[in-house]
Amino acid sequence: MTYHESSDYGKLLESMRALIILKRNKMKELKKQIKTAVEEAGFHVFLRAEGYALMKDESVGILGLPHIRVAFAENVCSIWIRDPYSLKLDLLNIAGYSPRKYYEEILNVMKKLKEVLEGFKKYAEIVSISIPE
């Protein structure tokens, strides 16, 4: 992977984000559906102070590779990619990934999360989702 490729994947990862502001108290149900969708996609849900870190395994976080973060605050759920530009080839190799495979796994999980959020549109004031096609 060249610096240019790493930068391209970093831009794609940085562009991935989602936000939902719920009208009604449906956060407990949303959290449950997020966990289910993520686990069905082969990722694990790791608790963090603000919500979740979503990764294939915890080595991703230990190595400082990009991963999906989910934050909850009252009726708001925000999803983004943490450290989107930290795609270092040596660290990806340690974790057993090629840059493309790693990106595609994150993209797959984000698409699953998009489906979950879209299922809550009728309970939402705002739903904003940005995922490259």
Number of C-alpha atoms within 10 A of each C-alpha: 12 9 11 9 13 19 16 13 21 19 13 18 24 18 16 20 20 20 19 22 20 21 14 11 12 13 18 9 10 17 16 10 16 20 18 17 19 20 16 12 18 13 20 18 21 15 12 12 8 11 18 20 22 26 24 19 14 14 13 17 16 8 14 15 20 24 21 22 21 23 16 16 11 9 16 16 20 17 22 20 23 18 15 21 18 18 23 17 16 10 16 19 11 11 16 11 15 14 17 12 12 19 18 13 17 22 19 14 21 26 20 18 22 22 13 17 22 16 13 17 15 12 17 19 13 14 18 13 20 15 15 12 6
